[in-house]
Amino acid sequence: MLPALLSSVALKALQHVLAQHAWARQLLQQHQGQSLVLGISGTPELDIRLMIDSEGLLKADPSPTDPTLRFYLKPSLDAVRDWIAQGPNGLQRHLVVQGDVMLAASFAQLAQNMRWDFETDLSRVIGDMAAYRVGEQVRAAPERLKKFQSQIEASASEWLTTETAQLVSQTQWGQHREQLRILGQQVQALEARIARLG
């Protein structure tokens, strides 16, 4: 039940974005009749099977035949981090692509250049100015997340090195290493002296 619902929602979202971009539909028309599977590695029950129709739109493909192309996302924390930092382009290194090279190249072009114009859709509901302001906030979110992450890392580092003294700073660690190096040299010199006396 849930996989079918997710499939339906994903298909409608893809159709909506394709409908906003005539060039993308023209690109996909070249691959009319070809099929593809979008999925997450290790979860075949969530696979979304699609076919490209004569208008360059995607439709559900219930046929059990092998698809022309398969896209599988390898889920990981790195994938989430890359997606937050770089948007959809950040997921490229986490994708496994199998199948027709030309169709894969067309979808790579779509991934690079096609974006959902959410401000247009949102402006129909809340008005142009409010949609623009929401858009500004959404576009600024990745940078804010990076800044927040840096602040958390700096605060945690400071707390662990100064407040609780559970860690040493890089400067302290460098000084400690230098003291150990000097101590090691002194021990070697002492051993050499003892050997000469003995």
Backbone as a ProteinNet text record, in pm:
[ID]
protein_1_A
[PRIMARY]
MLPALLSSVALKALQHVLAQHAWARQLLQQHQGQSLVLGISGTPELDIRLMIDSEGLLKADPSPTDPTLRFYLKPSLDAVRDWIAQGPNGLQRHLVVQGDVMLAASFAQLAQNMRWDFETDLSRVIGDMAAYRVGEQVRAAPERLKKFQSQIEASASEWLTTETAQLVSQTQWGQHREQLRILGQQVQALEARIARLG
[TERTIARY]
82.4	0	86.1	178.3	264.5	355.1	421.4	504.4	423.7	300.6	217	184.1	157.3	128.2	251.8	368.6	493	521.1	499.5	519.3	429.9	305.1	208.5	246.1	285.6	324.5	450	549	673.8	645.5	561.2	527.7	457	361.9	291.8	386.8	481.1	578.9	667.6	714.2	796.8	718.8	593.1	509	490.9	469.8	448.6	572.4	690.3	814.2	840.2	816.8	833.9	738.9	618.7	520.3	566.9	653.7	705.1	819.4	873.1	992.8	972.2	936.8	913.4	1039.9	1156.6	1281.5	1307.2	1267.6	1289.1	1199.3	1074.9	984.9	1035.6	1087.8	1142.9	1262.2	1344.5	1459	1413.4	1311.5	1263.4	1185.5	1125.8	1053.4	1145.1	1274	1370.6	1381.4	1336.1	1347.4	1209.6	1113.5	975.6	972.1	895	876.8	979.5	1084.9	1185.5	1140.5	1188.6	1144.4	1263.6	1231.2	1335.7	1280.3	1373	1338.3	1417.7	1346.7	1409.3	1392.2	1500.1	1486.9	1595.3	1586	1684.9	1746.3	1879.2	1948.7	1898.3	1870.4	1828.5	1680.4	1602.2	1458.2	1379.9	1379.7	1309.9	1160.1	1102.5	958.8	926.8	1029.2	1008.1	1043.6	1080.9	1114.9	996.6	1027.6	926.4	957.8	866.1	884.9	811.8	886.2	831.8	858.5	775.5	794.7	779.8	854.9	848	743.6	643	537.1	572.7	483.7	510.7	519.9	469.8	476.4	599.1	683.3	801.1	771.4	656.5	619.4	642.7	648.6	667.8	534.2	515.1	393.5	432.3	344.2	370.7	385	479.3	504.1	483	364.8	336.9	398.9	461.8	513.9	633.1	643.3	751.4	882	887.8	1008	1123.8	1244.6	1363.3	1360.6	1388.8	1388.8	1513.5	1503.7	1616.2	1723.2	1681.5	1773.9	1729.8	1828.3	1801.6	1883.9	1818.3	1884.7	1859.4	1966.4	1951.6	2034.3	1971.8	2039.8	2091.8	2220.4	2278.7	2259.6	2167.4	2139.5	2253.5	2287.4	2389.4	2380.5	2448.8	2454.4	2529.5	2631.7	2703.9	2610.6	2520.8	2426.1	2335.1	2289.4	2204.4	2281.9	2405.4	2489.8	2513.9	2546.8	2572.4	2447.2	2331.3	2206.2	2176.2	2199	2175.5	2271.1	2397.2	2498.2	2489.1	2456.8	2465.8	2334.7	2230	2103.5	2109.3	2023.6	2019.9	2154.1	2234.3	2365.3	2455.9	2435.1	2515.8	2492.8	2383	2351.7	2417.9	2479.9	2535.2	2632.2	2719.1	2817.4	2756.4	2631.5	2563.4	2465.8	2469.4	2380	2451.1	2380.1	2425.9	2337.9	2400.5	2327.4	2362.9	2260.2	2280.9	2187.5	2242.2	2156.5	2203.7	2108.5	2132.9	2206.5	2320.4	2405.1	2338.5	2271.9	2209.2	2093.2	2013.3	1903.6	1959	2065.3	2128.1	2181.5	2240.6	2292.9	2179.3	2065.6	1950.5	1900.8	1895	1850.6	1954.1	2082.4	2185.9	2167	2133.8	2108.7	1987.3	1883.3	1764.7	1801.6	1879.6	1917.4	1999.9	2083.4	2167.8	2088.4	1988.3	1925.7	1779.9	1709.9	1566.8	1543.2	1471	1438.4	1289.1	1236.1	1096.5	1085.5	998.5	975.1	867.5	910.6	814	755.2	830	778.6	653.4	652.9	534.7	415.3	436.8	327.5	281.6	376.9	342.8	272.8	309.9	248.5	98.9	56.8	-87.2	-165.2	-94.2	-159.8	-145.4	-23.5	0	36.6	43.4	75.9	222.1	250.5	385	490.5	464.7	566.4	597.7	495.5	517.6	592.8	558.6	626.6	773.5	799.7	938.4	1018.5	958.6	1028.5	1052.5	955	974.8	1089.2	1091.2	1198.4	1335.3	1345.3	1472.3	1518.4	1425.2	1460	1504.3	1435.8	1471.3	1609.7	1638.4	1769.8	1881.6	1851.1	1952.9	1973.6	1882.9	1888.3	2018.6	2069.5	2194.1	2310.8	2323.6	2432.4	2413.5	2289.6	2262.1	2294.5	2262.6	2294.3	2444.8	2521	2667.2	2720.8	2668.8	2713	2677.6	2556.4	2512.9	2603	2636.5	2724.6	2861.7	2915.4	3045.9	3039.6	2931.1	2917	2907.8	2833.9	2820.5	2956.5	3030	3162.1	3256.7	3256.3	3344.5	3307	3177.4	3132.3	3168.3	3146.6	3178.6	3328.5	3406.3	3552	3599.4	3545.9	3584.3	3543.7	3424.2	3376	3462.7	3497.2	3576.1	3721.3	3774.7	3915.5	3933.8	3843.2	3864.6	3776.8	3650.9	3557.7	3577.8	3588	3596.4	3736.6	3823.5	3961.8	3967.9	3868.1	3868.3	3949.9	3965.4	4046.4	4148.6	4253.9	4351.3	4337.4	4372.5	4364.7	4479.4	4472.4	4579.6	4711.5	4707.2	4828.5	4888.3	4802.8	4851	4905.6	4837.7	4882.1	5018.5	5038.5	5168.2	5278.3	5249.7	5347.6	5381.3	5279	5299	5385.6	5359.5	5439.1	5584.6	5607.2	5743.2	5815.4	5744	5804.1	5839.2	5751.8	5780.3	5901	5912.8	6027.4	6157.2	6156.3	6276.1	6308.7	6206.4	6226.5	6284.6	6233.9	6287.3	6433.7	6472.9	6613.2	6699.4	6647.8	6721.9	6740.6	6636	6645.4	6749.3	6749.4	6848.8	6990.6	7008	7141.1	7184.7	7090.1	7121.3	7158	7084.5	7115.4	7253.5	7287.2	7418.9	7529.2	7509.1	7608.6	7627.6	7514.4	7520.2	7594.8	7569.6	7637.2	7786.9	7830.3	7973.4	8040.4	7965.7	8021	8029.2	7936.7	7925.6	8022.8
-120.1	0	125.6	133.6	251.6	268	158.6	175.4	226.4	179.8	226.2	374.4	416.9	558	644	598.4	672	680.5	570.7	566.7	667.9	670.8	761.8	907.7	939.1	1075.5	1115.6	1026.9	1057.1	1078.8	996	1009.9	1142.9	1177.9	1305.7	1424.4	1415.1	1523	1535.2	1421.9	1424.6	1481	1439	1488.9	1640.8	1686.9	1830.3	1910.3	1863.7	1934.2	1926.5	1811.5	1799.2	1892.2	1909.2	1996.5	2142.2	2180.2	2316.8	2341.7	2236.3	2249.3	2180.1	2257.8	2201.8	2137	2196.2	2140.1	2000	1976.8	1846.3	1740.4	1778.4	1683.9	1650.9	1751.9	1727.4	1632.2	1648.1	1560	1416.3	1399.2	1264.6	1202	1283.8	1228.7	1143.9	1175.3	1097.4	954.4	931.4	799.2	736.1	779.5	730.5	577.3	523.3	379	309.5	378.4	316.9	324.4	230.6	223.7	238.8	276.8	291.4	258.4	230	202.5	299.1	366	450.4	378.1	367.4	295.8	329.3	265.4	277.8	140.5	134	5.7	-71.9	-198.7	-286	-281.9	-203	-196.3	-207.9	-326.4	-341.8	-314.7	-324.9	-298.1	-150	-63.5	79.6	124.4	29.5	64.8	131.3	234.6	303.3	272.5	201.8	162.8	264.4	323	428.8	399.5	459.4	451.5	592.2	621.1	752.4	744.3	834.1	830.3	920.3	926.6	1000.2	1151.2	1202.6	1346.3	1384	1283.7	1310.1	1315.8	1264.2	1257.6	1115.8	1101.6	970.7	916.8	787.1	722.7	592.1	542.8	417.2	305	215.9	102.2	-26.6	-86.5	-207.1	-334.4	-325	-445.7	-502.2	-635	-698.3	-709.7	-653.5	-666	-586.7	-624.9	-552.9	-409.7	-312.9	-172.5	-140.2	-34.1	13.1	72.5	130.8	200.1	182.8	172	162.7	269.1	340.8	435.7	388.2	361	322.8	416.1	469.4	555.2	468.2	484.9	414.4	504.2	469.1	556.6	554.2	671.5	683.2	823.4	841.9	975.5	1071.6	1019.9	1104	1154.2	1067.5	1107.2	1219.8	1208.3	1312.2	1443.3	1433.8	1553.1	1619.6	1536.8	1590.9	1654	1593	1648.3	1783.4	1792.5	1919.4	2026.8	1989.8	2087.9	2129.5	2034.3	2062.1	2044.3	2006.6	1982.4	1850.7	1833.6	1708	1669.4	1767.8	1737.1	1663.9	1684.7	1618.1	1468.8	1422.1	1278.7	1199.9	1267	1197.9	1087	1111.5	1009.3	894.2	908.9	803.7	724.6	749.4	680.6	565.5	457	346.2	349.7	360.4	370	249.4	178	60.3	69.2	45.3	40.2	129.8	173.2	249.6	380.4	397.7	514.9	643.8	639.8	760.1	806.9	713.6	748.9	802.3	740.2	787.7	929.9	958.4	1093.2	1195.2	1156.4	1247.6	1277.9	1174.9	1197.6	1276.6	1258.7	1340.3	1487.4	1513.3	1651	1708.5	1626.7	1672.1	1704.4	1616.2	1637.3	1764.1	1795.3	1914.4	2043.6	2040.4	2165.3	2185	2080.3	2093.2	2112.9	2215.4	2244.3	2272.9	2234.5	2263.2	2411.9	2479.4	2621.6	2631.6	2603.9	2599.6	2737	2843.5	2977.1	3005.4	2960.3	2980.4	2906.9	2780.7	2703.5	2764.3	2806.2	2863.2	2997.4	3074.8	3207.5	3196.9	3084.8	3063.9	3050.3	3009.9	2987.8	3108.1	3164	3269.3	3404.7	3412.3	3539.8	3549.1	3639.5	3650.7	3691.3	3797.5	3848.8	3748.2	3689.1	3590.5	3468.6	3425.9	3311.5	3343.9	3467.2	3508.9	3505.8	3553.8	3555.2	3413.3	3325.5	3185.2	3126.8	3158.6	3111.8	3157.8	3282.9	3334.7	3253.1	3223.3	3146.6	3005.2	2943.8	2808.4	2808.7	2906.9	2913.9	2941.1	3011.6	3042.4	2928	2832.8	2725.4	2644.8	2601	2521.8	2597.9	2725.1	2804.5	2819	2836.5	2846.4	2714.8	2602.8	2472.6	2453	2494.9	2484.3	2569.2	2690.9	2781	2721.5	2665.6	2603.4	2485.4	2404	2288.8	2335.7	2439.4	2492.9	2544.4	2613.3	2665.8	2553.1	2447.4	2332.7	2266	2246.2	2183.4	2267.9	2399.4	2487.4	2486.4	2491	2490.1	2358.8	2247.8	2116.8	2104.3	2150	2144.2	2228.7	2349.2	2437.9	2377.2	2322.2	2263.6	2144.5	2058.6	1940.1	1973.3	2081.1	2114.8	2205.7	2300.5	2395.7	2369	2344.4	2328.7	2196.4	2086.6	1955.6	1897.2	1953.8	1906.9	1759	1713	1574.5	1558.8	1665.6	1665.4	1777.7	1765.6	1874.5	1944.3	2071.5	2146.9	2104.2	2143.6	2109.3	2170.7	2291.4	2357.5	2278.7	2241.5	2164.2	2028.3	1966.3	1835.8	1849	1956.2	1980.8	2001.4	2078.2	2100.8	1969.9	1888.7	1760.6	1667.9	1663.8	1580.1	1625.9	1756	1809.2	1772.8	1782.9	1744.7	1596.4	1511.3	1367.5	1339.9	1414.6	1396.6	1431.1	1543.4	1585.5	1484.1	1436.6	1336	1208.2	1166.6	1047.8	1064.6	1182.9	1209.4	1203.1	1258.8	1257.2	1114	1030.3	889.8	817.6	841.4	778	820.7	949.4	998.4	934.6	922.3	860.3	713.7	641.3	500.1	486.3	578.2	573.6	597.7	687.6	714.4	592.8	529.1	411.6	300.2	285.7	181.9	206.7	332.1	363.5	338.1	363.4	342.8	195.5	116.7	-22.4	-105.1
0	0	0	96.9	106.9	-14.4	-64.1	-184.2	-304.2	-320.4	-432.2	-416.6	-294.8	-268.8	-297.2	-248.4	-274.3	-423.5	-492.8	-637.8	-707	-668	-727.9	-703.2	-580.2	-546	-623.1	-628.5	-700.7	-848.9	-907.9	-1049.2	-1075.4	-990.8	-1009.4	-995.5	-902.2	-884.8	-1008.8	-1060.5	-1182	-1300.7	-1314.9	-1424.2	-1412.7	-1293	-1271.2	-1311.7	-1270.1	-1303.9	-1454.1	-1514.4	-1660.2	-1734.4	-1682.3	-1747.6	-1747.4	-1653.9	-1646.8	-1746.1	-1807.2	-1892	-2027.3	-2129.4	-2263.7	-2319.7	-2296.3	-2348.9	-2292.9	-2167	-2104.3	-2169	-2199	-2265.2	-2405	-2476.6	-2610.6	-2602.2	-2501.3	-2483.1	-2458.9	-2376.5	-2345.3	-2460.8	-2547.4	-2662.4	-2750	-2751.2	-2828.6	-2777	-2654.9	-2591.6	-2569.6	-2647.5	-2635.5	-2633.5	-2539.9	-2529.5	-2441.5	-2405.6	-2319	-2173.5	-2094.9	-1955.1	-1861.5	-1738.1	-1637.6	-1500.7	-1411	-1271.9	-1184.5	-1093.9	-991.8	-859.2	-783.5	-657.6	-558.6	-445.2	-338.3	-321.1	-322.3	-310.6	-189.6	-212.5	-103.7	-70.1	-143	-116.1	-246.7	-308.5	-436.8	-427.8	-309.9	-295.7	-316.6	-309.3	-331.1	-473.1	-559.5	-697.7	-767.9	-844.3	-924.7	-1070.5	-1136.9	-1276.8	-1364.4	-1458.7	-1543.7	-1690.6	-1775.6	-1919.9	-1976.3	-2081.4	-2146.1	-2256.5	-2251.2	-2352.7	-2471.7	-2568.6	-2693.1	-2672.8	-2560.1	-2531.9	-2448.9	-2418.1	-2336.8	-2188.2	-2150.7	-2009.5	-1958.2	-1828.1	-1767	-1720.9	-1740.6	-1690.4	-1622.9	-1538.9	-1468.5	-1570.2	-1544.1	-1632.9	-1554.4	-1568.4	-1491.1	-1550.1	-1667.9	-1733	-1655.4	-1651	-1575.3	-1654.8	-1774.3	-1856.6	-1796.5	-1839.2	-1792.4	-1843.1	-1755.9	-1799.4	-1882.7	-1960.5	-2040.2	-1950.3	-1837.7	-1748.1	-1603.1	-1515.6	-1371.2	-1298.8	-1207.9	-1118.2	-976.1	-902.7	-763	-675.2	-573.4	-476.5	-363.8	-329.9	-215.4	-92.9	-3	111.4	213.3	265.5	369.6	429.7	540.3	600.8	509.6	439.4	343.8	234.3	189.3	84.6	136	258.9	317.1	329.1	378.9	392.4	256.5	155.8	21.9	-36.7	-11	-62.8	2.9	133.3	203.2	153	135.3	96.8	-49.9	-139.2	-282.9	-357.6	-287.1	-355.5	-432.3	-532.8	-607.5	-670.4	-708.9	-767.4	-668.7	-541.3	-440.3	-432.8	-489	-484.3	-596.9	-691.8	-807.6	-769.4	-675.2	-640.5	-560.3	-522.1	-446.9	-534.4	-665.8	-758.7	-828.6	-846	-929.8	-1054	-1170.3	-1296.3	-1381.2	-1429.5	-1513.4	-1633.4	-1751.8	-1869.7	-1982	-2062	-2184.2	-2155.7	-2222.6	-2199	-2246.9	-2362.2	-2416	-2326.7	-2280.8	-2190.9	-2058.1	-2008.4	-1885	-1903.6	-2020	-2047.3	-2050.4	-2107.9	-2111.2	-1969.7	-1886.5	-1748.9	-1669	-1700.1	-1634.7	-1671.9	-1798.6	-1842.7	-1770.3	-1754.4	-1680.6	-1535.7	-1474.6	-1334.9	-1317.9	-1416.7	-1408.8	-1427	-1515.1	-1559.5	-1521.2	-1486.3	-1459.1	-1309.4	-1275.1	-1135.5	-1122.4	-1009.7	-980.3	-949.8	-1019.3	-994.1	-886.1	-762.3	-651.6	-621.8	-652.5	-624.6	-708.2	-833.3	-918.3	-860.1	-820.7	-761.7	-630.4	-548	-418.3	-432.9	-536.3	-554.7	-583.9	-639.3	-664.4	-534.1	-429.3	-300.4	-207.5	-198.7	-99.3	-161	-291.5	-356.5	-395.4	-489.2	-545.5	-443.4	-368.6	-276	-165.9	-108.5	-1.9	-57.4	-178.3	-239.7	-265.3	-308.3	-331.4	-200.9	-93.6	35.8	87.5	69.7	108.1	24.6	-104.5	-192.3	-146.9	-104.6	-52.4	67.9	157.2	277.2	241.4	146.7	104.2	40.3	-44.8	-110.4	-10.1	97.9	199.2	298.5	301.9	402.4	399.4	283.5	286.6	350.1	319.4	377.3	527.9	570.3	714.1	784.8	719.8	778.9	792.6	690.2	697.6	812.6	825	932	1068.3	1079.8	1204.5	1239.8	1141	1163	1212.6	1150.3	1192.8	1335.8	1370.4	1506.1	1609.2	1575.3	1665.9	1684.8	1574.1	1582.9	1668.4	1646.4	1723.6	1871.3	1900.5	2040.2	2108.5	2039.7	2097.8	2121	2025	2038.8	2156.7	2166.6	2277.4	2410.9	2418.9	2543.5	2584.1	2487.2	2519.1	2553.9	2495.9	2522.3	2643	2665.4	2774.2	2896.2	2873.7	2986.7	3059.8	2983.9	3048.5	3044	2963.1	2946.1	2906.7	2834.1	2787.7	2659.8	2586	2465.1	2476.1	2397.6	2392.8	2258.6	2256	2131.4	2040.3	1913.5	1820.6	1864.9	1917.6	1965.9	2082.2	2177	2291.8	2247.2	2152.2	2102.5	2034.8	1957.5	1893.4	1996.7	2101.5	2207.3	2279.1	2304.5	2371.7	2285.6	2155.9	2065.2	2064.2	2064.4	2064.2	2194	2306	2434.3	2436	2379.2	2371.8	2283	2173	2082.6	2155	2227.2	2301.9	2410.7	2482.5	2586.8	2527.4	2410.6	2343.5	2308.4	2259.7	2228.9	2355	2464.1	2590	2641.2	2627.9	2669.9	2585.3	2454.3	2366.7	2404.6	2433.5	2472.9	2604.3	2699.1	2827.6	2809.3	2725.7	2699.7	2635.4	2545.6	2480.9	2583.5	2676.7	2781.9	2870.1	2908.3	2995.2	2922.6	2795.2	2717.5	2712	2701.9	2697.8	2833.1	2941.8	3075.6	3111.1	3058.2	3096	3026.5
[MASK]
++++++++++++++++++++++++++++++++++++++++++++++++++++++++++++++++++++++++++++++++++++++++++++++++++++++++++++++++++++++++++++++++++++++++++++++++++++++++++++++++++++++++++++++++++++++++++++++++++++++

